Amino acid sequence: MGMTDPIADLLTRIRNAIRARHESVVCPSSKMKEHLCGVLKQNGFIRDFHVEEKDSCSMIMIELKYDETRRPAITGLRRVSTPGRRVYVKNKEIPRVLNGLGISILSTSKGILGDREARAANIGGEVICSVW
């Protein structure tokens, strides 16, 4: 049986790896997950990521980011739009996460963008998740 919400699975794997203080986490790859990881890397929440081909299926390897005292860069992740309840916002309604300390990740007509890029491009879309 297939997975109903692969994005929530990715966020849960990252959340569990951070709580266990792992250096990296592996999960099944998709284009959407790769773009999500690209936004997380661009905004400084993960160190790096890359896609590995293993036995006819591709896996995405995410290197988590910690500071010198081993505190994680990501303190919280929350799935906003689910398969059962999609959340769409206009460009003026894009939510701010912790007054700008976190980001909202949106799926827009220009691709997967962080909230700052979406505001700068003056476009709204589906709010995928919030990261802080």
N, C-alpha and C positions, 0 to 999 in steps of 0.2 A: 504494500500500500504506500502511496506517495505521501510526501509531506504537505500539509495544508498551508503552512506559512513559513517559507524558507528564510525570509528576512528576520522574523522573530527567532528562528533557530540560530542564525548568525549572531544576533545581539545577545542571546542567552549564552552561547559558547564563549563570546568575548567576556561577558559579565562573570561567568564561572571561572574562566582562566585568570581574570584579574583578582578575584577573591582568593584563588589558590596560589597567587603570585607566580604564575607561569611566565616564561619569557616569550612564548609564542603559542598560537592556537591554529588548528587546521580545521577546515570545513569544506564541504562541497562547493564548487565554484559555479558562478553564473555571471552573465554580463552585468546584471543589476548589482550583485554583491561586489564585483570588481569596482564599479563606479562608486558605490557606497564607501568602500575602503579608500578609494582615491580622494574622496571628500574628507574622510577622517584624517588621512595623511596630510593633505593640504592645510588643514586647520590645526595640525599638531597633536592630535589625539593618539595616533599610533606612529611607531617609528618607521615601518615599511611593510610592504606586502608583495607577494609574487605568486604566480600561478604555476603549479607543478602538474605535469601529466603523469598519472599513475594508473596503469592497467586499464586503459581506454576510458578513464574518467578523470576529469581535472579537479584538483584540490587547490584551494587558496590558502597560503601560509601567511598569517598575520603576525608580525613582530610587535609586541606590546611595548608601550613607552612608560618608563618609571623615572623619577628624579633620583638624586643622589641618596636620599633617605628611604628609597624603595616605596615612595607613595606613587600610586598610579596616576597617569594623566587623565584617565577616564574615571570619574567617581560615580557616574550614573548613566544608564541607558534606558530609554522608554520608547516602546513601539506606540505610535500615535494612530496611524491608519491601519486597520486590520482588514483581512479579507471580508469579514462580515459587516464592517462599518468603515467606509472610506471617508477621510476627512480632507476636504478641499478648501483652500483659502485664496483670497484675492491678494494682490501684491501689497495692499495697505493693511491686511489682516495677518501677515506672517508673524507667528508668535516669537517673542524674545524669550530666550532661555537664561534664567538667572541674570537678567539685566545685561545680556551680551557676553557673559562669561562662558556660556555654552552655545550650542548651535542647534538649529532645526534643519533637518535634511529634507529637501523637497524633490519630488519628481515633477519636472516642468516640461514644457514643449522644447526647451533647449537642452534637456538631459537632466541628470541628477545634479542638483546644486545645493550649496549651503545657503542659509538664510540671507547672509550679506550679499552674496552674488546674485540671488534672486531679487533682492530689493534694488540692487544696482542696475539689473537688467529690466526692472519694472515689470516682472511677471510673477504670477502666482502658480499654484499647482497643488498636488497632493502631498500632505505632510507625512513623510514616511516614519521618521523617528526624531527624538530629541536626545542630544548627548551633552553631558556636562562633566 
